Amino acid sequence: MELTKEEESALKGEQGEIMQMAYRILVATGEATDAEKLIPIEWAHLSGVNYNTIGDAGEEFLSGISKNARVKVKTTLNPMGFDIDNVSNYHLDDNFISKQLSIRKSYETMGVTPSFSCIPYEIFDIPKEGTQVSFAESNAAIHANSFDNLKTNKESAFSALASAITGKSPYSSLRKEDSPNLTIRMKIDNPNELTYGMLGFFAGKVGNNSVNISGVGEMDRRSCKALCGGMGTSGTCAKFLFGDGDPDCEKVDFDKKEMNDIHDELNTAEKGDLITLGSPQLGLEEISDLTSKLNGRSFKKRCMIFCPRIVKEQARKIGYTNELERAGCEILADCCTCLTPLISKDNVDSVTTNSIKGAYYLKNSNGVDVNLKSLSQIIEDETR
Amino acid sequence: MKILVQGKTQGIILKSQHPINFLGTVDKKTGIISDKNHELFDKSIKNSILVFPSGVGSSVGAYTIYSIKSNNSAPLAMICQKADLTVATGCALANIPLVIVTDEKFSSFQTGQKISLDTESPSPITFL
């Protein structure tokens, strides 16, 4: 990779240890993705916020670098472990809370906007077409590349942080105009968001950098997010285009067999002790839709709803919150189903969700069984 | 061969044919693989030369690599078939040597072989 004189000097440590570390990360990333140079980016979105995932090593690392590191571009943040407004309702120990608040403070000290959301594309204004950004959250990177006309690598927590500190990112293939070498032919009729989540999970397994997807009709917001969430969970693929692609593209079908295999892999329970909605977090549109779908009905068991704080505030103003709380929902801002410390196998055996991404992490990280159901099915079976 | 993170070490190969999702699959303290569906389930990657196709899944996996290094449970080096950003940056920060090899070279590695790795050398990998 070609570096400018200034970049070389930073890599040698002539601009301090923080810059040296940041450029070392960018160089490793650039070499890994065959980038020929670094280019400016306008927005970084960081993962590595939840104490449940980054642990003491992450907390100490961030606390250390926050003394000197400052971000150079607009920088937003993934969810953390809890909602401070209602954390006392959950069995989190004091150590978790204080470590999480330390992580929050470190990011704020570095100049990061504490958005605590995995759906930056839904709560911030989207820059003009073709803008280069660095998104670490996998569903957000895929959404940015596939639906928002932005360009990003599927960044790691470190490469996005290095981009935030330097304002630069390697010019890797996902940032250029590439054409996928694989087309997935969607063969399932009447898909819902669960189907799209499984399609995404399948695409992530078989795709490389990017894939074409054919046979997909109009998708609502919920299905788009499910597709991106599923894809980000299972592989390295970070972009899809709708259509058949080049005629000489390799073709793979996503039919009943492929779907059932994924369903069997992730669905391990007949029913759940509680319900979670939001992985990726729910936006205002989905909360509004949920409220109307409920239509006065109430959940028969606990239902946790995860959303960004700004969405929680908007929902309260509009009156959705009252309606959802009446129906028995617990509304949580700043955190997400994915890797939540609020669900533990000590007190929960199984969880019902409509999220493939959520299912994967509930099963593998929280160690609980998962019962997969679409939102319509959840409302039919689990409310009265 | 592509060198992503430089370094010099020697050790015993632990090889997986499956990709590794560091977040959720590897225990941050012990370096033991905790995913029951994974080929290396219940094995520790500590002090091994870890050979696997590539990393997959959440980007937060880079912090897991940093964590296992901080807890002295990290591999001595990693060798992959395909470069991915989570493993590349995790190794860059944790200072774990990382190289990418050809498919042919990748299939020549077997669990239990002892090798030496020196990224400065003209032939970086030698069997001992």
Chai-1 contact restraints between the chains, C-beta under 6 A:
chainA,res_idxA,chainB,res_idxB,connection_type,confidence,min_distance_angstrom,max_distance_angstrom,comment,restraint_id
A,R24,B,A92,contact,1.0,0.0,6.0,A-B,restraint_1
A,I25,B,T89,contact,1.0,0.0,6.0,A-B,restraint_2
A,I25,B,A92,contact,1.0,0.0,6.0,A-B,restraint_3
A,A28,B,L4,contact,1.0,0.0,6.0,A-B,restraint_4
A,A28,B,V5,contact,1.0,0.0,6.0,A-B,restraint_5
A,A28,B,A88,contact,1.0,0.0,6.0,A-B,restraint_6
A,A28,B,A92,contact,1.0,0.0,6.0,A-B,restraint_7
A,T29,B,L85,contact,1.0,0.0,6.0,A-B,restraint_8
A,T29,B,A88,contact,1.0,0.0,6.0,A-B,restraint_9
A,T29,B,T89,contact,1.0,0.0,6.0,A-B,restraint_10
A,E31,B,L4,contact,1.0,0.0,6.0,A-B,restraint_11
A,A32,B,L4,contact,1.0,0.0,6.0,A-B,restraint_12
A,A32,B,A83,contact,1.0,0.0,6.0,A-B,restraint_13
A,A32,B,A88,contact,1.0,0.0,6.0,A-B,restraint_14
A,S47,B,S59,contact,1.0,0.0,6.0,A-B,restraint_15
A,S47,B,V60,contact,1.0,0.0,6.0,A-B,restraint_16
A,G48,B,V60,contact,1.0,0.0,6.0,A-B,restraint_17
A,G48,B,Y63,contact,1.0,0.0,6.0,A-B,restraint_18
A,T53,B,V60,contact,1.0,0.0,6.0,A-B,restraint_19
A,I54,B,Y63,contact,1.0,0.0,6.0,A-B,restraint_20
A,G55,B,K28,contact,1.0,0.0,6.0,A-B,restraint_21
A,G55,B,S67,contact,1.0,0.0,6.0,A-B,restraint_22
A,A57,B,Y66,contact,1.0,0.0,6.0,A-B,restraint_23
A,A57,B,S67,contact,1.0,0.0,6.0,A-B,restraint_24
A,A57,B,S70,contact,1.0,0.0,6.0,A-B,restraint_25
A,G58,B,Y63,contact,1.0,0.0,6.0,A-B,restraint_26
A,A136,B,S59,contact,1.0,0.0,6.0,A-B,restraint_27
A,S156,B,S59,contact,1.0,0.0,6.0,A-B,restraint_28
A,S156,B,A62,contact,1.0,0.0,6.0,A-B,restraint_29
A,S156,B,L85,contact,1.0,0.0,6.0,A-B,restraint_30
A,S156,B,T86,contact,1.0,0.0,6.0,A-B,restraint_31
A,S156,B,T89,contact,1.0,0.0,6.0,A-B,restraint_32
A,A157,B,S59,contact,1.0,0.0,6.0,A-B,restraint_33
A,A157,B,V60,contact,1.0,0.0,6.0,A-B,restraint_34
A,A157,B,A62,contact,1.0,0.0,6.0,A-B,restraint_35
A,A157,B,Y63,contact,1.0,0.0,6.0,A-B,restraint_36
A,F158,B,A62,contact,1.0,0.0,6.0,A-B,restraint_37
A,F158,B,T89,contact,1.0,0.0,6.0,A-B,restraint_38
A,F158,B,L93,contact,1.0,0.0,6.0,A-B,restraint_39
A,S159,B,L85,contact,1.0,0.0,6.0,A-B,restraint_40
A,S159,B,T89,contact,1.0,0.0,6.0,A-B,restraint_41
A,G235,B,V56,contact,1.0,0.0,6.0,A-B,restraint_42
A,T236,B,D84,contact,1.0,0.0,6.0,A-B,restraint_43
A,N364,B,G24,contact,1.0,0.0,6.0,A-B,restraint_44
A,N364,B,D35,contact,1.0,0.0,6.0,A-B,restraint_45
A,S365,B,G24,contact,1.0,0.0,6.0,A-B,restraint_46
